[in-house]
Amino acid sequence: MISIRQTSVRSGRIGGQKRTSAKTLSAKQNILLRWHPRDKDGTIPVEALVDGAWYQGSGRTAPIALWDSHAGLFRTIGIQTWPDPANYPATRRRISGLKSEKHIQSPGGTFSPQKIIAR
């Protein structure tokens, strides 16, 4: 007879009953995805997004973004490299800043979330 511990090890569930923030976030995302399934291209719909969570996907300015449900926008960090006119072409100037992108399903949207990363 196989013990319960051996069964969980064989099925890959070694974590057991331990609660972590990553497990809690994944469980919440999975529940939301049951009610609002992904699109055919794997995009998570707006209704299934968790406020304050980071998502990996494809966007105009960055592949990782933070979902801000109050504003209805993704927040990304954009980095641009511009030539420095005084020292061109020897040095370039890098400018970084907070950018906003809408969800791909909304009009004018450019970010398509595929996977939840962290909160």
C-alpha positions as YAML, in Angstrom:
chain: A
units: angstrom
residues:
- id: 1
  name: MET
  ca: [0.00, 0.00, 0.00]
- id: 2
  name: ILE
  ca: [1.26, 3.49, -0.90]
- id: 3
  name: SER
  ca: [1.18, 6.19, 1.75]
- id: 4
  name: ILE
  ca: [-0.37, 9.59, 1.11]
- id: 5
  name: ARG
  ca: [3.08, 11.25, 1.20]
- id: 6
  name: GLN
  ca: [4.42, 8.93, -1.51]
- id: 7
  name: THR
  ca: [1.36, 9.57, -3.68]
- id: 8
  name: SER
  ca: [1.84, 13.35, -3.52]
- id: 9
  name: VAL
  ca: [5.56, 12.99, -4.30]
- id: 10
  name: ARG
  ca: [4.81, 10.79, -7.32]
- id: 11
  name: SER
  ca: [2.24, 13.23, -8.67]
- id: 12
  name: GLY
  ca: [4.58, 16.21, -8.23]
- id: 13
  name: ARG
  ca: [2.72, 17.91, -5.35]
- id: 14
  name: ILE
  ca: [5.53, 18.08, -2.83]
- id: 15
  name: GLY
  ca: [4.45, 21.52, -1.54]
- id: 16
  name: GLY
  ca: [1.43, 20.03, 0.16]
- id: 17
  name: GLN
  ca: [-0.59, 22.30, 2.44]
- id: 18
  name: LYS
  ca: [2.03, 25.05, 2.73]
- id: 19
  name: ARG
  ca: [0.63, 28.47, 1.81]
- id: 20
  name: THR
  ca: [2.76, 30.90, -0.15]
- id: 21
  name: SER
  ca: [1.93, 34.19, -1.85]
- id: 22
  name: ALA
  ca: [2.75, 32.68, -5.25]
- id: 23
  name: LYS
  ca: [0.29, 29.81, -4.71]
- id: 24
  name: THR
  ca: [-2.42, 32.19, -3.51]
- id: 25
  name: LEU
  ca: [-1.96, 34.46, -6.53]
- id: 26
  name: SER
  ca: [-1.98, 31.53, -8.96]
- id: 27
  name: ALA
  ca: [-5.13, 30.12, -7.36]
- id: 28
  name: LYS
  ca: [-6.90, 33.47, -7.66]
- id: 29
  name: GLN
  ca: [-5.86, 33.79, -11.31]
- id: 30
  name: ASN
  ca: [-7.01, 30.23, -12.07]
- id: 31
  name: ILE
  ca: [-10.43, 30.87, -10.53]
- id: 32
  name: LEU
  ca: [-10.86, 34.02, -12.61]
- id: 33
  name: LEU
  ca: [-9.76, 32.16, -15.76]
- id: 34
  name: ARG
  ca: [-12.44, 29.50, -15.18]
- id: 35
  name: TRP
  ca: [-15.13, 32.17, -15.48]
- id: 36
  name: HIS
  ca: [-13.36, 34.22, -18.16]
- id: 37
  name: PRO
  ca: [-11.27, 31.89, -20.36]
- id: 38
  name: ARG
  ca: [-8.31, 33.01, -22.46]
- id: 39
  name: ASP
  ca: [-8.66, 34.05, -26.09]
- id: 40
  name: LYS
  ca: [-7.57, 31.75, -28.89]
- id: 41
  name: ASP
  ca: [-4.12, 33.41, -28.91]
- id: 42
  name: GLY
  ca: [-3.65, 32.92, -25.14]
- id: 43
  name: THR
  ca: [-4.46, 36.47, -24.03]
- id: 44
  name: ILE
  ca: [-5.90, 36.81, -20.53]
- id: 45
  name: PRO
  ca: [-9.12, 38.89, -20.70]
- id: 46
  name: VAL
  ca: [-9.58, 42.10, -18.70]
- id: 47
  name: GLU
  ca: [-12.14, 40.47, -16.38]
- id: 48
  name: ALA
  ca: [-9.60, 37.84, -15.26]
- id: 49
  name: LEU
  ca: [-6.76, 40.25, -14.40]
- id: 50
  name: VAL
  ca: [-5.70, 40.71, -10.76]
- id: 51
  name: ASP
  ca: [-5.13, 44.28, -9.56]
- id: 52
  name: GLY
  ca: [-1.50, 45.01, -8.70]
- id: 53
  name: ALA
  ca: [-0.13, 41.86, -10.35]
- id: 54
  name: TRP
  ca: [2.73, 41.76, -12.84]
- id: 55
  name: TYR
  ca: [2.08, 40.08, -16.19]
- id: 56
  name: GLN
  ca: [4.34, 38.77, -18.91]
- id: 57
  name: GLY
  ca: [3.14, 39.26, -22.45]
- id: 58
  name: SER
  ca: [3.77, 41.28, -25.55]
- id: 59
  name: GLY
  ca: [3.50, 45.04, -25.63]
- id: 60
  name: ARG
  ca: [4.66, 48.16, -27.38]
- id: 61
  name: THR
  ca: [7.17, 49.30, -24.77]
- id: 62
  name: ALA
  ca: [8.01, 46.26, -22.61]
- id: 63
  name: PRO
  ca: [7.31, 42.50, -22.23]
- id: 64
  name: ILE
  ca: [6.38, 42.86, -18.53]
- id: 65
  name: ALA
  ca: [3.68, 45.14, -17.12]
- id: 66
  name: LEU
  ca: [1.79, 45.90, -13.91]
- id: 67
  name: TRP
  ca: [-2.02, 45.85, -14.09]
- id: 68
  name: ASP
  ca: [-3.70, 48.91, -12.54]
- id: 69
  name: SER
  ca: [-7.42, 48.08, -12.42]
- id: 70
  name: HIS
  ca: [-8.45, 51.53, -11.10]
- id: 71
  name: ALA
  ca: [-7.04, 53.23, -14.20]
- id: 72
  name: GLY
  ca: [-7.72, 50.23, -16.47]
- id: 73
  name: LEU
  ca: [-4.14, 50.35, -17.78]
- id: 74
  name: PHE
  ca: [-0.92, 48.39, -17.76]
- id: 75
  name: ARG
  ca: [2.09, 50.24, -16.34]
- id: 76
  name: THR
  ca: [5.42, 49.46, -18.00]
- id: 77
  name: ILE
  ca: [8.93, 50.83, -17.74]
- id: 78
  name: GLY
  ca: [10.09, 52.06, -21.12]
- id: 79
  name: ILE
  ca: [13.74, 52.62, -21.97]
- id: 80
  name: GLN
  ca: [14.70, 54.62, -25.05]
- id: 81
  name: THR
  ca: [18.16, 55.23, -26.42]
- id: 82
  name: TRP
  ca: [18.67, 58.60, -28.09]
- id: 83
  name: PRO
  ca: [21.81, 59.99, -29.66]
- id: 84
  name: ASP
  ca: [23.48, 62.73, -27.63]
- id: 85
  name: PRO
  ca: [23.82, 65.65, -30.09]
- id: 86
  name: ALA
  ca: [26.91, 67.08, -28.37]
- id: 87
  name: ASN
  ca: [28.92, 63.83, -28.48]
- id: 88
  name: TYR
  ca: [27.34, 61.94, -31.38]
- id: 89
  name: PRO
  ca: [28.17, 59.11, -32.30]
- id: 90
  name: ALA
  ca: [30.50, 58.37, -29.38]
- id: 91
  name: THR
  ca: [27.85, 58.38, -26.63]
- id: 92
  name: ARG
  ca: [24.13, 57.91, -26.45]
- id: 93
  name: ARG
  ca: [21.63, 59.11, -23.93]
- id: 94
  name: ARG
  ca: [19.22, 56.62, -22.31]
- id: 95
  name: ILE
  ca: [15.88, 57.87, -21.14]
- id: 96
  name: SER
  ca: [13.63, 55.70, -18.99]
- id: 97
  name: GLY
  ca: [10.16, 56.40, -17.74]
- id: 98
  name: LEU
  ca: [6.81, 55.02, -16.72]
- id: 99
  name: LYS
  ca: [4.59, 54.28, -19.70]
- id: 100
  name: SER
  ca: [0.94, 53.23, -19.94]
- id: 101
  name: GLU
  ca: [-0.64, 50.73, -22.28]
- id: 102
  name: LYS
  ca: [-4.23, 49.60, -22.67]
- id: 103
  name: HIS
  ca: [-5.33, 45.97, -22.83]
- id: 104
  name: ILE
  ca: [-5.21, 44.55, -26.35]
- id: 105
  name: GLN
  ca: [-8.99, 43.93, -26.33]
- id: 106
  name: SER
  ca: [-9.81, 47.60, -25.70]
- id: 107
  name: PRO
  ca: [-9.75, 50.18, -28.52]
- id: 108
  name: GLY
  ca: [-6.18, 51.37, -29.07]
- id: 109
  name: GLY
  ca: [-4.79, 48.67, -26.78]
- id: 110
  name: THR
  ca: [-1.23, 47.43, -27.25]
- id: 111
  name: PHE
  ca: [-0.44, 45.03, -24.36]
- id: 112
  name: SER
  ca: [-1.45, 41.37, -24.49]
- id: 113
  name: PRO
  ca: [-1.00, 39.61, -21.09]
- id: 114
  name: GLN
  ca: [-0.13, 35.92, -21.38]
- id: 115
  name: LYS
  ca: [1.10, 34.82, -17.93]
- id: 116
  name: ILE
  ca: [0.88, 36.12, -14.37]
- id: 117
  name: ILE
  ca: [4.30, 36.56, -12.74]
- id: 118
  name: ALA
  ca: [4.07, 38.09, -9.26]
- id: 119
  name: ARG
  ca: [2.20, 40.46, -7.01]
...
